[in-house]
Amino acid sequence: MGIRSRTRNKAPVGRPGGVVTRAARAIPPGRRIDIAIFVVTAILYSVAWPTLQLTHDVPIPIMPIVSALAVFPLVLVRANPALGWAISAASAVVVPVAFDRLPGYDFPWQVTHLIVLLVLVSTVSLRCAFPVVAVVWLSTVLLFLGFTPGNDGVGWAVGLSAIVLFALLIRWLVLSRRELAKQEEVSELERARRTVLEEKARIARDLHDVVAHHMSLVVVQAQSAPYRIEGVSPSAAAEFEAIGATAREALNEIRGMLGVLRSDGVLAANSPQPGTADVPALLESSARAGVRLSWESTGSPAAISATTGLALYRILQESLSNASRHAPDTDVRVRLDYGLDVVYVEVVNGKTPGNGDVSVQMGTGGHGLRGMRERALGVSGWLDARVRPDGGFEVVARLPTTPSAHVVSDHTTAFTA
């Protein structure tokens, strides 16, 4: 029985507080501010009405009205502070003119009226347009200079100016912080947009390397099929020629689309892709496609990082594509030297018979050579592509075995135009 009684007594103890807390949380923040303003206004009114008979000679029937004109403009501090100030300032002009002050009280207004007026001036300075702030400040200064006795008006005018200036400083601080937050948001969006552009550039680079290489091999195979295969009929030869023409047209369209995705200054991305282990297969597939290719390799690729391996594979892939596309009837020579610190790559093709300008065009056109240089730079390497004295073309690259390794630059002056 005793336990049951104690339980009954304890149960209601926490309920009132919990109900009040839940009710307070249910009120929106803006409504809470309005409630606080009404409460403060009511408190000031309860002080202004009884004390009005101690400061001014006001008939008793109109005392509630005069007190209300002095205090109730505070209700507009959140909704329309400029209108609240206008009502408070108008009543501040009427009260000293219409009612005499009692002996011993020299100030033209009640303290509650003064508090409301200063709060409204501060709020106008914080929220309203600057021309309105200027009008409110000037009018209030003239109000104090005109009705404050002696030299007190000057002191109040200076104090009022300091209040307005302080409110404006707070306002500018808040606005600058908002602008800073907006700029940070814009910067975040810009960074996100830049990330998307970099991803597009990576896709464009890899798309060009992969598709252009295989499409070039298709063109080479189609054009060389009548010469590699015996007994090809004229109709089959024409079909091979049509296949080659269609493939070249598709290759040109791919280059046009890549111009939309491409962006300058973007380094190569480090994603899991082919590496040094796939280089022999790349060379063999090019040879099977009809490229007159020979290669030699020295050293061991075991110490090469995945990033450098990817750059090496793509550079070789693009070099072989260019050679097969622009110089299909020439010998192509590849040399790979896997050193301890640096990988040396050299791809050389001879001059195309009857077309001495092809090599020059290769040195200046397309995304391929630019992409190769970007890939070399992406791993702290170096690449040069130039026309040889015999009319052929060569691509020379030096890539560190790891991206952070020091790149020896002795050959820069030898190969740079």
C-alpha positions as CSV (number, residue, x, y, z in Angstrom):
1,M,0.0,0.0,0.0
2,G,2.8,2.3,0.9
3,I,4.6,1.6,-2.4
4,R,1.4,2.2,-4.4
5,S,0.9,5.5,-2.6
6,R,4.4,6.7,-3.3
7,T,4.0,5.8,-7.0
8,R,0.8,7.8,-7.3
9,N,2.5,10.8,-5.6
10,K,5.5,10.7,-7.9
11,A,3.7,10.3,-11.2
12,P,2.2,13.8,-11.6
13,V,5.4,15.6,-10.5
14,G,7.1,15.6,-13.9
15,R,4.0,16.1,-16.0
16,P,3.4,19.8,-15.7
17,G,7.0,20.6,-16.7
18,G,6.9,18.2,-19.6
19,V,3.7,19.6,-20.9
20,V,5.0,23.2,-20.7
21,T,8.2,22.1,-22.5
22,R,6.4,20.4,-25.3
23,A,4.0,23.4,-25.7
24,A,7.0,25.8,-25.8
25,R,8.7,23.7,-28.4
26,A,5.5,23.7,-30.5
27,I,5.6,27.5,-30.8
28,P,7.5,28.7,-33.9
29,P,10.5,31.0,-33.2
30,G,8.9,34.0,-34.9
31,R,5.8,33.7,-32.7
32,R,8.0,33.5,-29.6
33,I,9.5,36.8,-30.5
34,D,6.1,38.4,-31.1
35,I,5.0,37.1,-27.7
36,A,8.1,38.5,-26.0
37,I,7.4,41.9,-27.7
38,F,3.8,42.0,-26.4
39,V,4.9,41.0,-22.9
40,V,7.6,43.8,-22.8
41,T,5.1,46.3,-24.2
42,A,2.5,45.3,-21.5
43,I,5.2,45.7,-18.8
44,L,6.2,49.2,-20.0
45,Y,2.5,50.2,-20.3
46,S,1.9,49.1,-16.7
47,V,4.8,51.3,-15.7
48,A,4.0,54.3,-17.9
49,W,0.3,54.7,-16.9
50,P,0.7,55.0,-13.2
51,T,3.9,57.1,-13.4
52,L,2.5,59.6,-15.9
53,Q,0.9,61.6,-13.1
54,L,4.3,62.1,-11.6
55,T,5.9,63.6,-14.7
56,H,3.2,65.5,-16.6
57,D,0.1,67.4,-15.9
58,V,-2.3,65.1,-17.8
59,P,-6.0,64.8,-17.1
60,I,-6.9,61.5,-15.6
61,P,-9.4,60.4,-18.3
62,I,-6.8,60.6,-21.1
63,M,-3.8,59.2,-19.2
64,P,-4.3,55.7,-20.7
65,I,-4.3,57.2,-24.2
66,V,-1.1,59.3,-23.7
67,S,0.6,56.2,-22.1
68,A,-0.5,54.1,-25.0
69,L,0.9,56.5,-27.6
70,A,4.2,56.5,-25.7
71,V,4.5,52.7,-25.4
72,F,2.4,50.8,-27.9
73,P,4.5,51.8,-31.0
74,L,6.9,49.1,-29.7
75,V,4.5,46.5,-30.9
76,L,5.5,47.5,-34.5
77,V,9.2,47.0,-33.9
78,R,9.2,43.8,-35.8
79,A,6.4,44.3,-38.4
80,N,7.1,47.9,-39.4
81,P,9.7,49.8,-37.3
82,A,9.5,52.9,-39.4
83,L,5.8,53.3,-38.8
84,G,6.3,52.6,-35.1
85,W,9.0,55.3,-35.0
86,A,6.7,57.8,-36.7
87,I,3.9,57.3,-34.2
88,S,6.4,57.5,-31.3
89,A,8.1,60.6,-32.6
90,A,4.7,62.3,-33.3
91,S,3.6,61.6,-29.7
92,A,7.0,62.9,-28.5
93,V,6.2,66.2,-30.3
94,V,2.6,66.4,-28.9
95,V,3.3,65.5,-25.3
96,P,5.7,68.4,-24.4
97,V,3.6,70.9,-26.3
98,A,0.2,69.8,-25.0
99,F,1.0,69.0,-21.4
100,D,3.1,70.8,-18.8
101,R,5.8,69.0,-16.8
102,L,5.4,68.8,-13.1
103,P,7.9,70.7,-10.8
104,G,11.1,68.7,-10.3
105,Y,10.8,66.8,-13.6
106,D,12.7,68.6,-16.5
107,F,12.8,65.9,-19.1
108,P,10.2,66.3,-21.9
109,W,9.1,62.6,-22.0
110,Q,8.7,59.7,-19.7
111,V,11.5,57.2,-19.4
112,T,9.4,54.5,-20.9
113,H,8.7,56.7,-23.9
114,L,12.4,57.4,-24.3
115,I,13.2,53.7,-24.2
116,V,10.6,52.9,-26.9
117,L,11.9,55.7,-29.1
118,L,15.5,54.6,-28.9
119,V,14.6,51.0,-29.6
120,L,12.7,52.0,-32.7
121,V,15.5,54.2,-33.9
122,S,17.9,51.3,-33.5
123,T,15.6,48.9,-35.3
124,V,15.1,51.3,-38.2
125,S,18.9,51.6,-38.5
126,L,19.2,47.8,-38.6
127,R,16.4,47.0,-41.0
128,C,15.2,49.9,-43.1
129,A,16.6,51.5,-46.3
130,F,19.4,54.0,-45.8
131,P,17.4,57.0,-46.9
132,V,14.8,56.1,-44.2
133,V,17.6,55.7,-41.7
134,A,18.9,59.1,-42.6
135,V,15.5,60.8,-42.2
136,V,14.8,59.0,-38.8
137,W,18.3,59.9,-37.5
138,L,18.0,63.6,-38.5
139,S,14.4,64.0,-37.3
140,T,15.2,62.4,-33.9
141,V,18.3,64.6,-33.4
142,L,16.2,67.7,-34.1
143,L,13.6,66.4,-31.7
144,F,16.1,66.1,-28.9
145,L,17.7,69.4,-29.7
146,G,14.3,71.2,-29.8
147,F,12.8,69.8,-26.6
148,T,15.7,68.8,-24.3
149,P,16.5,71.6,-21.8
150,G,19.8,73.4,-21.8
151,N,22.8,71.8,-23.4
152,D,21.5,68.3,-22.8
153,G,20.2,68.2,-26.3
154,V,23.7,68.2,-27.8
155,G,24.7,65.3,-25.6
156,W,21.6,63.3,-26.5
157,A,22.2,64.1,-30.2
158,V,25.7,62.7,-30.0
159,G,24.5,59.6,-28.1
160,L,21.8,59.0,-30.6
161,S,24.2,59.3,-33.5
162,A,26.5,56.8,-31.8
163,I,23.5,54.4,-31.4
164,V,22.6,54.7,-35.1
165,L,26.3,54.3,-36.1
166,F,26.7,51.2,-34.0
167,A,23.5,49.7,-35.4
168,L,24.7,50.4,-38.9
169,L,28.0,48.7,-38.2
170,I,26.2,45.7,-36.9
171,R,24.0,45.7,-40.0
172,W,27.0,45.9,-42.3
173,L,28.7,43.1,-40.4
174,V,25.6,40.9,-40.9
175,L,25.4,41.8,-44.6
176,S,29.1,41.1,-45.1
177,R,28.7,37.7,-43.4
178,R,25.7,36.9,-45.6
179,E,27.6,37.9,-48.7
180,L,30.6,35.8,-47.6
181,A,28.3,32.8,-47.0
182,K,26.8,33.4,-50.5
183,Q,30.2,33.6,-52.1
184,E,31.3,30.4,-50.3
185,E,28.2,28.7,-51.6
186,V,29.0,30.0,-55.1
187,S,32.6,28.7,-54.6
188,E,31.3,25.3,-53.7
189,L,29.1,25.2,-56.8
190,E,32.1,26.3,-58.9
191,R,34.3,23.6,-57.4
192,A,31.5,21.0,-58.1
193,R,31.3,22.4,-61.7
194,R,35.0,22.2,-62.1
195,T,35.0,18.6,-60.8
196,V,32.4,17.8,-63.4
197,L,34.5,19.4,-66.2
198,E,37.6,17.6,-65.1
199,E,35.7,14.3,-65.2
200,K,34.4,15.2,-68.7
201,A,38.0,15.9,-69.7
202,R,39.2,12.6,-68.4
203,I,36.4,10.8,-70.2
204,A,37.2,12.7,-73.4
205,R,40.9,11.8,-73.1
206,D,40.3,8.1,-72.5
207,L,37.5,8.0,-75.1
208,H,39.9,9.4,-77.7
209,D,42.7,7.1,-76.7
210,V,40.6,4.0,-76.8
211,V,38.2,4.6,-79.7
212,A,40.6,6.4,-82.0
213,H,43.1,3.7,-81.6
214,H,40.7,0.9,-82.5
215,M,39.1,2.9,-85.3
216,S,42.5,3.6,-86.8
217,L,43.2,-0.1,-86.8
218,V,39.9,-0.7,-88.5
219,V,40.9,1.8,-91.2
220,V,44.3,0.3,-91.7
221,Q,42.9,-3.3,-91.9
222,A,40.3,-2.2,-94.4
223,Q,42.7,-0.4,-96.6
224,S,45.4,-3.0,-96.5
225,A,43.2,-6.0,-96.9
226,P,43.3,-6.1,-100.7
227,Y,47.1,-6.2,-100.5
228,R,47.4,-8.6,-97.6
229,I,44.8,-11.1,-98.8
230,E,45.3,-12.8,-102.1
231,G,42.4,-13.2,-104.6
232,V,40.3,-10.3,-103.4
233,S,37.6,-9.6,-106.0
234,P,37.0,-6.0,-107.1
235,S,33.6,-5.9,-105.4
236,A,35.2,-7.0,-102.1
237,A,38.0,-4.4,-102.5
238,A,35.4,-1.7,-103.0
239,E,33.6,-3.0,-99.9
240,F,36.8,-2.7,-97.9
241,E,37.3,0.8,-99.2
242,A,33.8,1.7,-98.2
243,I,34.5,0.3,-94.7
244,G,37.6,2.4,-94.4
245,A,35.8,5.5,-95.6
246,T,33.0,5.0,-93.1
247,A,35.5,4.4,-90.3
248,R,37.4,7.6,-91.1
249,E,34.2,9.6,-91.1
250,A,33.2,8.1,-87.7
251,L,36.7,9.0,-86.4
252,N,36.3,12.6,-87.6
253,E,32.8,12.8,-85.9
254,I,34.3,11.5,-82.7
255,R,37.0,14.2,-82.8
256,G,34.2,16.8,-83.2
257,M,32.3,15.6,-80.2
258,L,35.4,15.4,-78.1
259,G,35.8,19.2,-78.5
260,V,32.7,19.7,-76.4
261,L,34.0,17.5,-73.6
262,R,37.6,18.6,-73.7
263,S,39.0,21.3,-71.4
264,D,42.6,22.7,-71.3
265,G,44.9,22.5,-68.3
266,V,43.4,19.3,-66.8
267,L,45.9,16.7,-65.8
268,A,45.4,13.0,-66.4
269,A,43.3,11.1,-64.0
270,N,44.6,8.3,-62.0
271,S,42.0,5.6,-62.4
272,P,42.5,1.8,-62.7
273,Q,43.3,1.3,-66.4
274,P,45.7,-0.6,-68.6
275,G,49.4,-0.5,-67.6
276,T,52.8,-1.9,-68.5
277,A,51.5,-5.5,-68.4
278,D,49.2,-4.7,-71.3
279,V,51.9,-3.0,-73.5
280,P,53.0,-6.3,-75.3
281,A,49.4,-7.1,-76.2
282,L,49.0,-3.5,-77.5
283,L,52.1,-3.9,-79.7
284,E,51.0,-7.3,-81.0
285,S,47.5,-6.1,-81.8
286,S,48.9,-3.2,-83.8
287,A,51.2,-5.6,-85.7
288,R,48.3,-8.0,-86.5
289,A,46.3,-5.0,-87.8
290,G,48.9,-4.5,-90.6
291,V,51.2,-1.9,-89.1
292,R,54.8,-2.7,-90.1
293,L,55.9,-2.6,-86.5
294,S,59.1,-3.6,-84.8
295,W,60.0,-3.1,-81.1
296,E,62.6,-3.7,-78.6
297,S,62.4,-3.6,-74.8
298,T,65.1,-3.4,-72.2
299,G,64.9,-3.5,-68.4
300,S,62.1,-4.8,-66.2
301,P,58.8,-3.0,-65.8
302,A,58.2,-4.5,-62.3
303,A,59.1,-1.2,-60.5
304,I,56.8,1.0,-62.5
305,S,53.8,2.4,-60.6
306,A,50.2,2.0,-61.9
307,T,50.0,5.7,-62.7
308,T,53.1,5.7,-64.8
309,G,52.1,2.5,-66.4
310,L,48.7,4.0,-67.5
311,A,50.5,7.1,-69.0
312,L,53.0,4.8,-70.8
313,Y,50.2,2.6,-72.3
314,R,48.2,5.6,-73.5
315,I,51.2,7.4,-75.0
316,L,52.1,4.2,-76.9
317,Q,48.5,3.7,-77.9
318,E,48.1,7.2,-79.3
319,S,51.5,7.1,-81.0
320,L,50.7,3.9,-82.8
321,S,47.3,5.2,-83.8
322,N,48.9,8.3,-85.3
323,A,51.5,6.3,-87.1
324,S,48.9,3.9,-88.6
325,R,46.6,6.7,-89.6
326,H,49.0,9.2,-91.0
327,A,51.8,6.9,-92.3
328,P,50.2,3.6,-93.1
329,D,52.9,2.5,-95.6
330,T,56.0,3.1,-93.5
331,D,57.9,1.1,-90.9
332,V,57.2,2.0,-87.3
333,R,59.9,1.3,-84.6
334,V,59.2,1.3,-80.9
335,R,61.9,1.3,-78.2
336,L,61.2,0.9,-74.5
337,D,63.9,1.2,-71.8
338,Y,62.6,0.4,-68.3
339,G,65.2,2.0,-66.0
340,L,65.4,2.1,-62.3
341,D,64.1,5.7,-62.1
342,V,63.0,6.6,-65.6
343,V,61.2,4.9,-68.4
344,Y,62.3,6.0,-71.9
345,V,59.8,5.6,-74.7
346,E,60.6,6.2,-78.4
347,V,58.2,5.7,-81.3
348,V,59.5,6.5,-84.8
349,N,57.9,6.2,-88.2
350,G,59.3,6.9,-91.7
351,K,58.2,9.4,-94.2
352,T,55.1,8.5,-96.2
353,P,56.0,8.1,-99.9
354,G,54.5,10.9,-102.0
355,N,53.2,13.0,-99.1
356,G,55.9,15.0,-97.3
357,D,53.5,17.1,-95.3
358,V,51.8,14.3,-93.3
359,S,54.3,14.4,-90.5
360,V,54.0,18.1,-90.1
361,Q,50.3,17.8,-89.9
362,M,50.7,15.2,-87.2
363,G,52.8,17.5,-85.1
364,T,50.1,20.2,-84.9
365,G,46.7,18.7,-85.0
366,G,44.1,17.0,-82.9
367,H,43.7,16.0,-79.3
368,G,46.1,13.1,-79.5
369,L,49.5,14.8,-79.1
370,R,48.1,17.3,-76.6
371,G,46.7,14.4,-74.6
372,M,50.0,12.6,-74.7
373,R,51.8,15.6,-73.3
374,E,49.2,16.1,-70.6
375,R,49.6,12.5,-69.6
376,A,53.4,12.8,-69.4
377,L,53.0,16.0,-67.3
378,G,50.5,14.3,-65.1
379,V,53.2,11.9,-63.8
380,S,55.9,14.6,-63.7
381,G,57.3,13.4,-67.0
382,W,58.3,14.9,-70.3
383,L,57.3,14.3,-73.9
384,D,58.3,15.7,-77.2
385,A,56.9,15.0,-80.7
386,R,58.6,16.3,-83.8
387,V,59.5,15.8,-87.5
388,R,62.7,13.9,-88.1
389,P,65.3,15.2,-90.5
390,D,64.5,12.4,-92.9
391,G,60.9,13.4,-93.1
392,G,59.6,10.9,-90.7
393,F,58.1,11.5,-87.2
394,E,59.1,10.6,-83.7
395,V,57.6,10.7,-80.3
396,V,60.0,10.7,-77.3
397,A,59.0,10.5,-73.7
398,R,60.7,10.2,-70.3
399,L,58.5,9.1,-67.5
400,P,59.5,8.5,-63.8
401,T,58.9,5.0,-62.5
402,T,56.8,6.7,-59.8
403,P,55.1,10.2,-60.1
404,S,57.1,11.6,-57.2
405,A,60.5,10.6,-58.7
406,H,62.9,13.2,-60.0
407,V,62.7,13.4,-63.8
408,V,66.1,13.8,-65.5
409,S,65.9,16.5,-68.1
410,D,69.2,16.1,-70.1
411,H,67.3,15.3,-73.3
412,T,65.0,18.4,-73.1
413,T,67.4,20.6,-75.0
414,A,68.2,17.9,-77.5
415,F,64.6,17.2,-78.6
416,T,62.9,20.6,-77.9
417,A,62.4,22.6,-81.1
